[in-house]
Amino acid sequence: MKTPARRLLPVLVASALLTACASNPNNPYDPYEPFNRKVYGFNSALDRNLLKPVAEGYRAVTPSPVRTGVSNFYANLKDFYSLFNNTLRAEPEKALNDLMRFTLNSTFGLFGLIDIATPAGLADNKTTLGDTFASWGWKQSDYLVLPFFGPSTVRDGSGLGLSFSMPGPEQLVYHNTPEAAAFYGLYGVSQRERLLGLEEQIDEASLDAYTFTRDAYMQMRAKQVGTTLPKDSDEEDIDIDELVGGDAPAPAAQPAAAKP
């Protein structure tokens, strides 16, 4: 049975998609800029006043091996959904790889707390439902900032909303609303802790943090799905790998822990 929290998340995503209707196409892939900037401001205030301080406290009191274990646990659940998506994408080799990763880490890796699969040579090729839509032909998609989740696209936001309406293995972890809130709250804090310091880099690198974040995210997603963006004369090329230091995730919202 779905908890109220699980029912609320698809509503939030759907609301964002439906609200983004008044266009102001100053940028070819950001026709909803007025709406996006308002949501960006809301998310920034939430991050500044709540998420960042909690993430800093989490880093201060939680030993690094424990933080790694928490991150590995959620990443292992994502491998399950990668299996689902690579099956939909008709990628049998990747799907088998994901199955082996999930099975190995869920058993010998103590429910995913220890990543055994990567040192064993199994590739980490996580995919989302947005990636699946792109492989089916929906490669170009407008930028959309989602409340709480942050940078996204109409395509990826649609995939996120659909993902939250599906049952998944994370429901074995929580059984009621408080447990679901703790589950997703810990995931959000873990993800935010990994991005500590990135906001300073963005502020130093740009006069407009919104534009810089948008362009970085859209360039990253275009590279991931194998397409090119409509060129804006004012757009600056951004080295995503240099910005995030190679291993850290790009300045983009991650879908909630166990969703494609």
Backbone as CSV, one residue per row, in Angstrom:
resi,resn,N_x,N_y,N_z,CA_x,CA_y,CA_z,C_x,C_y,C_z
1,MET,0.842,-1.200,0.000,0.000,0.000,0.000,0.875,1.247,0.000
2,LYS,0.564,2.195,-0.824,1.381,3.389,-0.923,1.172,4.278,0.296
3,THR,2.256,4.872,0.760,2.156,5.835,1.839,1.730,7.175,1.269
4,PRO,1.190,8.101,2.124,0.859,9.425,1.631,2.061,10.123,1.004
5,ALA,3.267,9.887,1.563,4.467,10.521,1.013,4.714,10.069,-0.419
6,ARG,4.513,8.778,-0.699,4.723,8.267,-2.053,3.676,8.824,-2.997
7,ARG,2.463,9.039,-2.505,1.428,9.612,-3.368,1.698,11.079,-3.655
8,LEU,2.339,11.769,-2.689,2.570,13.198,-2.837,3.639,13.507,-3.872
9,LEU,4.678,12.680,-3.948,5.797,12.958,-4.831,5.397,13.026,-6.300
10,PRO,4.612,12.057,-6.825,4.192,12.198,-8.216,3.346,13.443,-8.456
11,VAL,2.567,13.840,-7.443,1.739,15.037,-7.576,2.618,16.275,-7.714
12,LEU,3.709,16.333,-6.921,4.613,17.470,-6.997,5.258,17.567,-8.377
13,VAL,5.696,16.428,-8.886,6.330,16.421,-10.203,5.325,16.806,-11.280
14,ALA,4.136,16.219,-11.217,3.107,16.523,-12.212,2.709,17.982,-12.146
15,SER,2.637,18.528,-10.923,2.280,19.936,-10.755,3.313,20.838,-11.418
16,ALA,4.583,20.491,-11.243,5.639,21.284,-11.869,5.533,21.233,-13.385
17,LEU,5.257,20.052,-13.917,5.151,19.902,-15.365,3.980,20.697,-15.916
18,LEU,2.859,20.712,-15.194,1.670,21.405,-15.678,1.784,22.911,-15.491
19,THR,2.499,23.339,-14.430,2.611,24.765,-14.150,3.525,25.459,-15.133
20,ALA,4.491,24.720,-15.680,5.460,25.320,-16.599,4.831,25.527,-17.967
21,CYS,3.938,26.505,-18.062,3.196,26.684,-19.318,3.426,28.056,-19.937
22,ALA,3.725,29.066,-19.124,3.941,30.403,-19.666,5.372,30.494,-20.161
23,SER,5.564,30.614,-21.459,6.908,30.560,-22.017,7.509,31.940,-22.193
24,ASN,8.823,31.991,-22.097,9.590,33.191,-22.370,10.912,32.724,-22.968
25,PRO,10.889,32.336,-24.265,12.004,31.601,-24.860,13.227,32.459,-25.161
26,ASN,13.876,33.036,-24.105,15.128,33.736,-24.305,16.235,32.748,-24.620
27,ASN,16.135,31.548,-24.078,17.079,30.483,-24.347,16.338,29.380,-25.097
28,PRO,16.939,28.798,-26.121,16.200,27.831,-26.942,15.750,26.579,-26.209
29,TYR,16.433,26.218,-25.115,16.002,25.029,-24.378,15.482,25.367,-22.984
30,ASP,15.187,26.657,-22.752,14.631,27.054,-21.457,13.433,27.978,-21.667
31,PRO,12.368,27.489,-22.322,11.204,28.347,-22.580,10.395,28.669,-21.324
32,TYR,10.642,27.937,-20.231,9.887,28.157,-18.998,10.721,28.905,-17.965
33,GLU,11.620,29.765,-18.420,12.580,30.394,-17.522,11.946,31.149,-16.353
34,PRO,10.891,31.942,-16.553,10.313,32.635,-15.392,9.870,31.666,-14.289
35,PHE,9.180,30.598,-14.677,8.770,29.584,-13.699,9.990,28.905,-13.095
36,ASN,10.942,28.519,-13.934,12.128,27.811,-13.451,12.919,28.635,-12.449
37,ARG,13.024,29.936,-12.704,13.780,30.788,-11.778,13.085,30.886,-10.417
38,LYS,11.777,30.902,-10.413,11.051,30.946,-9.141,11.280,29.662,-8.347
39,VAL,11.212,28.534,-9.023,11.442,27.260,-8.345,12.899,27.162,-7.902
40,TYR,13.812,27.654,-8.740,15.231,27.656,-8.382,15.455,28.476,-7.115
41,GLY,14.783,29.627,-7.021,14.901,30.454,-5.829,14.373,29.750,-4.593
42,PHE,13.238,29.052,-4.746,12.681,28.289,-3.637,13.640,27.194,-3.191
43,ASN,14.165,26.446,-4.166,15.095,25.366,-3.831,16.370,25.899,-3.181
44,SER,16.852,27.043,-3.674,18.071,27.625,-3.118,17.866,28.047,-1.673
45,ALA,16.714,28.649,-1.387,16.425,29.051,-0.009,16.299,27.833,0.902
46,LEU,15.646,26.776,0.402,15.515,25.549,1.181,16.881,24.937,1.448
47,ASP,17.727,24.954,0.438,19.074,24.391,0.600,19.895,25.207,1.590
48,ARG,19.838,26.511,1.450,20.632,27.400,2.299,20.221,27.299,3.763
49,ASN,18.923,27.191,4.008,18.425,27.242,5.381,18.256,25.870,6.041
50,LEU,18.232,24.808,5.229,17.980,23.488,5.817,18.929,22.410,5.303
51,LEU,18.919,22.170,4.002,19.634,21.010,3.473,21.147,21.106,3.671
52,LYS,21.728,22.248,3.339,23.176,22.382,3.481,23.623,22.273,4.937
53,PRO,22.978,22.981,5.881,23.402,22.818,7.281,23.280,21.383,7.785
54,VAL,22.197,20.685,7.389,22.032,19.289,7.804,23.126,18.421,7.188
55,ALA,23.434,18.657,5.910,24.480,17.881,5.238,25.841,18.132,5.881
56,GLU,26.111,19.370,6.269,27.378,19.680,6.946,27.451,18.988,8.298
57,GLY,26.316,18.959,9.020,26.288,18.253,10.288,26.467,16.756,10.107
58,TYR,25.841,16.227,9.062,25.972,14.796,8.746,27.423,14.431,8.476
59,ARG,28.121,15.275,7.718,29.534,15.011,7.442,30.367,15.116,8.708
60,ALA,30.026,16.065,9.561,30.826,16.295,10.765,30.724,15.148,11.765
61,VAL,29.552,14.529,11.877,29.349,13.525,12.922,29.395,12.090,12.416
62,THR,29.379,11.906,11.087,29.317,10.552,10.538,30.669,10.181,9.927
63,PRO,31.288,9.110,10.387,32.572,8.695,9.819,32.455,8.415,8.322
64,SER,33.541,8.656,7.609,33.546,8.480,6.159,33.115,7.084,5.719
65,PRO,33.588,5.998,6.371,33.146,4.659,5.942,31.639,4.460,6.066
66,VAL,31.040,5.086,7.082,29.590,4.969,7.244,28.881,5.728,6.133
67,ARG,29.368,6.927,5.822,28.761,7.706,4.730,28.883,6.956,3.408
68,THR,30.008,6.310,3.190,30.192,5.522,1.969,29.208,4.366,1.923
69,GLY,29.013,3.701,3.076,28.068,2.593,3.135,26.650,3.035,2.827
70,VAL,26.245,4.196,3.358,24.907,4.727,3.083,24.753,5.022,1.599
71,SER,25.756,5.668,1.021,25.708,5.977,-0.409,25.645,4.699,-1.238
72,ASN,26.417,3.693,-0.855,26.413,2.416,-1.583,25.055,1.728,-1.507
73,PHE,24.402,1.830,-0.358,23.098,1.188,-0.170,22.078,1.730,-1.174
74,TYR,22.009,3.057,-1.286,21.059,3.655,-2.222,21.469,3.401,-3.670
75,ALA,22.772,3.405,-3.934,23.242,3.126,-5.285,22.875,1.700,-5.697
76,ASN,22.893,0.777,-4.753,22.530,-0.603,-5.060,21.065,-0.711,-5.467
77,LEU,20.198,0.043,-4.826,18.793,0.049,-5.214,18.620,0.632,-6.611
78,LYS,19.444,1.615,-6.949,19.378,2.188,-8.300,19.773,1.159,-9.353
79,ASP,20.676,0.242,-8.991,21.057,-0.802,-9.942,19.859,-1.671,-10.316
80,PHE,18.947,-1.883,-9.369,17.747,-2.661,-9.667,16.933,-1.979,-10.757
81,TYR,16.774,-0.652,-10.646,16.004,0.082,-11.640,16.779,0.246,-12.946
82,SER,18.100,0.226,-12.854,18.891,0.230,-14.077,18.636,-1.052,-14.861
83,LEU,18.502,-2.159,-14.153,18.148,-3.430,-14.784,16.817,-3.302,-15.517
84,PHE,15.848,-2.706,-14.865,14.530,-2.493,-15.458,14.623,-1.641,-16.729
85,ASN,15.369,-0.536,-16.632,15.454,0.383,-17.763,16.267,-0.177,-18.916
86,ASN,17.365,-0.860,-18.607,18.154,-1.436,-19.692,17.413,-2.576,-20.380
87,THR,16.496,-3.215,-19.661,15.639,-4.212,-20.299,14.683,-3.529,-21.265
88,LEU,14.083,-2.404,-20.840,13.192,-1.648,-21.718,13.937,-1.094,-22.925
89,ARG,15.198,-0.812,-22.770,16.007,-0.240,-23.840,16.588,-1.312,-24.764
90,ALA,16.252,-2.561,-24.492,16.765,-3.676,-25.295,18.286,-3.714,-25.263
91,GLU,18.832,-3.579,-24.035,20.280,-3.665,-23.812,20.546,-4.881,-22.925
92,PRO,20.491,-6.099,-23.476,20.591,-7.297,-22.647,21.911,-7.418,-21.887
93,GLU,23.025,-7.007,-22.493,24.308,-7.121,-21.808,24.358,-6.199,-20.595
94,LYS,23.874,-4.977,-20.767,23.852,-4.043,-19.638,22.865,-4.510,-18.574
95,ALA,21.724,-5.040,-19.003,20.733,-5.536,-18.049,21.304,-6.691,-17.229
96,LEU,22.015,-7.613,-17.883,22.641,-8.721,-17.169,23.705,-8.214,-16.210
97,ASN,24.462,-7.218,-16.645,25.469,-6.608,-15.783,24.815,-6.017,-14.534
98,ASP,23.690,-5.302,-14.733,22.982,-4.700,-13.602,22.447,-5.766,-12.658
99,LEU,21.932,-6.851,-13.211,21.429,-7.940,-12.388,22.541,-8.539,-11.542
100,MET,23.704,-8.736,-12.142,24.838,-9.297,-11.412,25.323,-8.334,-10.330
101,ARG,25.354,-7.039,-10.650,25.750,-6.043,-9.653,24.798,-6.059,-8.466
102,PHE,23.498,-6.007,-8.765,22.503,-5.959,-7.697,22.548,-7.223,-6.845
103,THR,22.673,-8.371,-7.478,22.695,-9.641,-6.750,23.940,-9.748,-5.883
104,LEU,25.091,-9.417,-6.447,26.354,-9.528,-5.710,26.403,-8.577,-4.524
105,ASN,26.025,-7.329,-4.758,26.089,-6.350,-3.673,25.003,-6.577,-2.627
106,SER,23.860,-7.112,-3.031,22.770,-7.341,-2.080,23.053,-8.536,-1.175
107,THR,23.889,-9.450,-1.624,24.195,-10.657,-0.829,25.535,-10.496,-0.121
108,PHE,26.608,-10.652,-0.872,27.938,-10.562,-0.273,28.294,-9.147,0.162
109,GLY,27.617,-8.163,-0.402,27.870,-6.775,-0.026,26.985,-6.267,1.085
110,LEU,26.324,-7.179,1.807,25.499,-6.801,2.983,24.429,-5.779,2.607
111,PHE,23.528,-6.199,1.725,22.402,-5.370,1.291,22.852,-4.090,0.587
112,GLY,24.025,-4.139,-0.004,24.509,-3.001,-0.777,25.392,-2.044,-0.013
113,LEU,25.621,-2.272,1.271,26.454,-1.359,2.052,27.900,-1.367,1.566
114,ILE,28.340,-2.488,1.013,29.688,-2.611,0.470,29.583,-2.856,-1.029
115,ASP,30.291,-2.045,-1.789,30.277,-2.209,-3.242,31.349,-3.221,-3.629
116,ILE,30.920,-4.461,-3.820,31.828,-5.519,-4.257,31.853,-5.606,-5.777
117,ALA,30.766,-5.214,-6.411,30.613,-5.405,-7.849,31.609,-4.591,-8.664
118,THR,31.864,-3.347,-8.269,32.772,-2.504,-9.053,34.197,-3.049,-9.063
119,PRO,34.777,-3.387,-7.895,36.115,-3.994,-7.929,36.137,-5.330,-8.669
120,ALA,34.981,-6.002,-8.743,34.904,-7.277,-9.455,34.847,-7.090,-10.969
121,GLY,34.792,-5.836,-11.419,34.817,-5.566,-12.849,33.466,-5.375,-13.499
122,LEU,32.404,-5.289,-12.697,31.066,-5.069,-13.250,30.827,-3.569,-13.396
123,ALA,30.519,-3.151,-14.603,30.389,-1.721,-14.904,29.203,-1.101,-14.165
124,ASP,29.389,0.134,-13.755,28.315,0.896,-13.107,27.682,1.786,-14.174
125,ASN,26.607,1.294,-14.800,26.003,2.037,-15.926,24.556,2.391,-15.622
126,LYS,24.346,3.064,-14.503,22.993,3.374,-14.051,22.233,4.202,-15.089
127,THR,20.981,3.841,-15.271,20.102,4.552,-16.189,18.785,4.868,-15.491
128,THR,18.095,5.876,-15.999,16.806,6.275,-15.456,15.739,6.109,-16.531
129,LEU,14.502,6.319,-16.123,13.411,6.246,-17.093,13.534,7.367,-18.125
130,GLY,14.107,8.494,-17.721,14.374,9.560,-18.677,15.350,9.114,-19.753
131,ASP,16.362,8.336,-19.372,17.298,7.784,-20.354,16.580,6.819,-21.299
132,THR,15.649,6.056,-20.744,14.881,5.123,-21.567,14.057,5.873,-22.596
133,PHE,13.385,6.946,-22.174,12.609,7.763,-23.115,13.517,8.322,-24.209
134,ALA,14.725,8.747,-23.817,15.660,9.293,-24.806,16.064,8.229,-25.822
135,SER,16.271,6.999,-25.342,16.661,5.920,-26.262,15.526,5.559,-27.207
136,TRP,14.296,5.868,-26.812,13.141,5.618,-27.674,12.899,6.758,-28.659
137,GLY,13.695,7.813,-28.581,13.581,8.900,-29.552,13.343,10.281,-28.977
138,TRP,13.002,10.373,-27.686,12.743,11.678,-27.072,14.065,12.262,-26.572
139,LYS,14.934,12.675,-27.487,16.256,13.149,-27.122,16.261,14.625,-26.733
140,GLN,15.547,15.449,-27.473,15.486,16.872,-27.155,14.355,17.132,-26.168
141,SER,14.672,17.843,-25.096,13.639,18.143,-24.094,13.989,19.439,-23.405
142,ASP,12.967,20.243,-23.103,13.183,21.550,-22.490,13.589,21.422,-21.028
143,TYR,14.350,22.407,-20.579,14.809,22.465,-19.195,13.641,22.728,-18.260
144,LEU,13.669,22.085,-17.112,12.603,22.241,-16.126,13.184,22.051,-14.739
145,VAL,12.977,23.030,-13.861,13.433,22.924,-12.482,12.271,22.414,-11.632
146,LEU,12.496,21.295,-10.942,11.467,20.675,-10.130,11.617,21.087,-8.672
147,PRO,10.508,21.365,-7.976,10.600,21.638,-6.547,11.253,20.474,-5.824
148,PHE,12.207,20.772,-4.940,12.945,19.811,-4.122,13.987,19.031,-4.922
149,PHE,13.666,18.624,-6.152,14.580,17.791,-6.927,15.594,18.609,-7.716
150,GLY,15.230,19.825,-8.123,16.171,20.685,-8.809,16.186,20.528,-10.316
151,PRO,17.371,20.715,-10.955,17.468,20.698,-12.420,16.963,19.401,-13.027
152,SER,16.185,19.522,-14.093,15.643,18.362,-14.787,15.247,18.811,-16.189
153,THR,14.517,17.980,-16.886,13.901,18.333,-18.162,12.463,17.834,-18.129
154,VAL,11.676,18.244,-19.102,10.305,17.740,-19.181,10.320,16.218,-19.325
155,ARG,11.252,15.706,-20.114,11.377,14.259,-20.317,11.762,13.555,-19.007
156,ASP,12.817,14.049,-18.376,13.292,13.402,-17.162,12.303,13.568,-16.005
157,GLY,11.650,14.738,-15.952,10.646,14.949,-14.917,9.453,14.033,-15.087
158,SER,9.063,13.794,-16.343,7.971,12.858,-16.609,8.363,11.456,-16.154
159,GLY,9.607,11.060,-16.452,10.080,9.751,-16.022,10.113,9.641,-14.516
160,LEU,10.516,10.717,-13.849,10.566,10.705,-12.386,9.175,10.533,-11.794
161,GLY,8.196,11.271,-12.345,6.833,11.142,-11.846,6.275,9.745,-12.031
162,LEU,6.529,9.156,-13.201,6.069,7.790,-13.443,6.773,6.801,-12.529
163,SER,8.045,7.037,-12.276,8.816,6.127,-11.432,8.245,6.053,-10.025
164,PHE,7.807,7.196,-9.506,7.280,7.200,-8.150,5.913,6.537,-8.042
165,SER,5.274,6.313,-9.175,3.980,5.629,-9.129,4.135,4.117,-9.196
166,MET,5.375,3.645,-9.382,5.628,2.208,-9.503,6.070,1.623,-8.165
167,PRO,5.726,0.369,-7.915,6.250,-0.298,-6.721,7.712,-0.658,-6.926
168,GLY,8.464,-0.741,-5.847,9.878,-1.071,-5.957,10.401,-1.717,-4.694
169,PRO,11.649,-2.204,-4.721,12.202,-2.923,-3.566,12.394,-2.051,-2.343
170,GLU,12.431,-0.723,-2.527,12.578,0.138,-1.356,11.401,0.017,-0.403
171,GLN,10.264,-0.473,-0.901,9.106,-0.645,-0.020,9.308,-1.771,0.987
172,LEU,10.346,-2.569,0.786,10.704,-3.562,1.792,11.414,-2.910,2.968
173,VAL,11.921,-1.686,2.756,12.666,-0.976,3.786,11.729,-0.170,4.678
174,TYR,10.736,0.473,4.085,9.803,1.269,4.891,8.382,0.765,4.682
175,HIS,7.533,1.007,5.681,6.167,0.485,5.642,5.122,1.532,6.012
176,ASN,5.545,2.728,6.387,4.602,3.777,6.736,5.226,5.131,6.408
177,THR,4.458,6.193,6.612,4.912,7.517,6.222,6.165,7.979,6.963
178,PRO,6.256,7.843,8.296,7.491,8.266,8.976,8.724,7.517,8.476
179,GLU,8.577,6.212,8.226,9.717,5.438,7.737,10.096,5.873,6.323
180,ALA,9.094,6.175,5.488,9.377,6.650,4.138,10.086,7.998,4.186
181,ALA,9.647,8.875,5.078,10.287,10.185,5.212,11.740,10.033,5.644
182,ALA,11.997,9.110,6.562,13.368,8.874,7.015,14.216,8.300,5.878
183,PHE,13.617,7.378,5.118,14.333,6.729,4.013,14.768,7.749,2.966
184,TYR,13.820,8.560,2.492,14.142,9.525,1.461,14.912,10.718,2.029
185,GLY,14.668,11.047,3.299,15.413,12.125,3.919,16.897,11.803,4.024
186,LEU,17.215,10.572,4.426,18.615,10.165,4.520,19.264,10.161,3.145
187,TYR,18.507,9.727,2.143,19.053,9.750,0.785,19.383,11.177,0.353
188,GLY,18.458,12.105,0.620,18.691,13.491,0.235,19.895,14.088,0.934
189,VAL,20.038,13.792,2.228,21.175,14.311,2.990,22.477,13.705,2.467
190,SER,22.461,12.410,2.178,23.651,11.742,1.653,24.074,12.353,0.319
191,GLN,23.099,12.583,-0.568,23.412,13.182,-1.860,23.933,14.609,-1.695
192,ARG,23.308,15.370,-0.804,23.735,16.768,-0.611,25.127,16.832,-0.001
193,GLU,25.454,15.901,0.875,26.787,15.892,1.488,27.871,15.710,0.431
194,ARG,27.583,14.916,-0.589,28.560,14.672,-1.650,28.800,15.919,-2.488
195,LEU,27.851,16.851,-2.468,27.955,18.059,-3.283,28.423,19.277,-2.495
196,LEU,28.769,19.093,-1.223,29.225,20.227,-0.420,30.455,20.860,-1.072
197,GLY,30.427,22.164,-1.197,31.521,22.892,-1.828,31.252,23.241,-3.270
198,LEU,30.340,22.512,-3.914,30.063,22.776,-5.314,29.394,24.128,-5.507
199,GLU,28.575,24.536,-4.530,27.872,25.808,-4.676,28.856,26.975,-4.710
200,GLU,29.966,26.871,-3.950,30.969,27.923,-3.988,31.641,27.982,-5.361
201,GLN,31.903,26.822,-5.948,32.510,26.791,-7.278,31.587,27.453,-8.312
202,ILE,30.289,27.180,-8.194,29.334,27.769,-9.137,29.283,29.284,-8.964
203,ASP,29.255,29.746,-7.708,29.196,31.188,-7.453,30.447,31.894,-7.970
204,GLU,31.605,31.246,-7.818,32.851,31.848,-8.276,32.975,31.830,-9.794
205,ALA,32.364,30.853,-10.437,32.538,30.682,-11.880,31.548,31.483,-12.707
206,SER,30.527,32.058,-12.074,29.492,32.699,-12.879,28.888,33.887,-12.158
207,LEU,28.330,34.798,-12.957,27.584,35.921,-12.400,26.152,35.522,-12.096
208,ASP,25.635,34.543,-12.817,24.257,34.085,-12.651,24.282,32.580,-12.378
209,ALA,24.100,32.197,-11.118,24.182,30.784,-10.746,23.101,29.965,-11.440
210,TYR,21.938,30.555,-11.654,20.852,29.837,-12.330,21.271,29.438,-13.740
211,THR,21.781,30.401,-14.514,22.183,30.128,-15.895,23.307,29.115,-15.951
212,PHE,24.276,29.255,-15.070,25.411,28.332,-15.057,24.947,26.911,-14.745
213,THR,24.089,26.763,-13.739,23.586,25.441,-13.372,22.767,24.835,-14.504
214,ARG,21.910,25.650,-15.111,21.090,25.169,-16.238,21.956,24.668,-17.379
215,ASP,22.932,25.478,-17.787,23.754,25.097,-18.934,24.613,23.874,-18.625
216,ALA,25.125,23.787,-17.395,25.921,22.624,-17.012,25.075,21.362,-17.042
217,TYR,23.865,21.460,-16.507,22.991,20.285,-16.473,22.592,19.864,-17.883
218,MET,22.205,20.819,-18.710,21.735,20.482,-20.048,22.868,19.928,-20.916
219,GLN,24.081,20.463,-20.758,25.214,19.907,-21.492,25.514,18.483,-21.030
220,MET,25.418,18.252,-19.723,25.652,16.914,-19.193,24.627,15.924,-19.741
221,ARG,23.347,16.291,-19.721,22.306,15.376,-20.186,22.392,15.150,-21.697
222,ALA,22.729,16.200,-22.440,22.883,16.043,-23.891,23.997,15.044,-24.194
223,LYS,25.094,15.131,-23.451,26.201,14.193,-23.639,25.778,12.779,-23.279
224,GLN,24.999,12.639,-22.206,24.584,11.316,-21.752,23.625,10.631,-22.725
225,VAL,22.731,11.398,-23.329,21.738,10.777,-24.224,22.156,10.836,-25.689
226,GLY,23.321,11.416,-25.974,23.846,11.412,-27.326,23.175,12.372,-28.273
227,THR,22.993,13.616,-27.824,22.386,14.630,-28.691,23.140,15.933,-28.523
228,THR,22.758,16.947,-29.276,23.350,18.272,-29.147,22.243,19.264,-28.816
229,LEU,22.623,20.314,-28.111,21.654,21.317,-27.706,21.504,22.397,-28.769
230,PRO,20.306,22.993,-28.871,20.173,24.183,-29.720,21.134,25.252,-29.209
231,LYS,21.880,25.875,-30.080,22.934,26.795,-29.660,22.375,28.157,-29.308
232,ASP,22.756,28.625,-28.121,22.409,29.976,-27.689,23.660,30.830,-27.829
233,SER,23.510,32.002,-28.412,24.670,32.853,-28.669,25.372,33.274,-27.387
234,ASP,24.641,33.301,-26.251,25.241,33.727,-24.984,25.724,32.554,-24.155
235,GLU,25.544,31.337,-24.650,25.863,30.160,-23.867,27.366,29.958,-23.789
236,GLU,27.850,29.597,-22.605,29.264,29.336,-22.384,29.484,27.835,-22.276
237,ASP,30.500,27.329,-22.984,30.824,25.915,-22.881,31.401,25.635,-21.500
238,ILE,30.920,24.574,-20.881,31.301,24.236,-19.507,31.914,22.856,-19.500
239,ASP,33.079,22.738,-18.852,33.719,21.431,-18.694,33.117,20.761,-17.469
240,ILE,32.170,19.842,-17.688,31.459,19.205,-16.584,32.423,18.451,-15.688
241,ASP,33.356,17.692,-16.272,34.271,16.884,-15.478,35.146,17.751,-14.583
242,GLU,35.604,18.881,-15.118,36.442,19.770,-14.318,35.645,20.412,-13.195
243,LEU,34.405,20.757,-13.475,33.555,21.410,-12.482,33.332,20.528,-11.276
244,VAL,33.012,19.253,-11.493,32.630,18.371,-10.390,33.772,17.502,-9.922
245,GLY,34.960,17.699,-10.467,36.101,16.944,-9.982,36.135,15.507,-10.423
246,GLY,35.447,15.183,-11.521,35.558,13.847,-12.096,34.588,12.861,-11.525
247,ASP,34.698,12.519,-10.231,33.913,11.435,-9.664,32.595,11.895,-9.081
248,ALA,32.506,13.135,-8.633,31.285,13.606,-7.995,30.205,13.811,-9.033
249,PRO,28.917,13.731,-8.627,27.844,13.950,-9.581,27.774,15.396,-10.016
250,ALA,27.284,15.606,-11.220,27.152,16.968,-11.728,26.083,17.714,-10.966
251,PRO,26.033,19.077,-11.096,25.073,19.858,-10.323,23.666,19.653,-10.827
252,ALA,23.150,18.494,-10.587,21.818,18.149,-11.050,21.093,17.396,-9.970
253,ALA,19.801,17.537,-9.956,19.013,16.787,-9.000,18.999,15.330,-9.352
254,GLN,19.178,14.494,-8.356,19.085,13.064,-8.558,17.687,12.601,-8.202
255,PRO,17.131,11.688,-8.966,15.854,11.148,-8.566,15.951,10.488,-7.202
256,ALA,14.826,10.369,-6.526,14.857,9.767,-5.216,15.418,8.360,-5.294
257,ALA,15.939,7.912,-4.193,16.904,6.825,-4.139,16.650,5.659,-5.035
258,ALA,15.508,5.072,-4.953,15.341,3.787,-5.615,14.424,3.868,-6.816
259,LYS,14.498,4.961,-7.531,13.590,5.129,-8.657,14.345,5.323,-9.947
260,PRO,13.791,4.819,-11.069,14.480,4.928,-12.343,14.401,6.334,-12.906
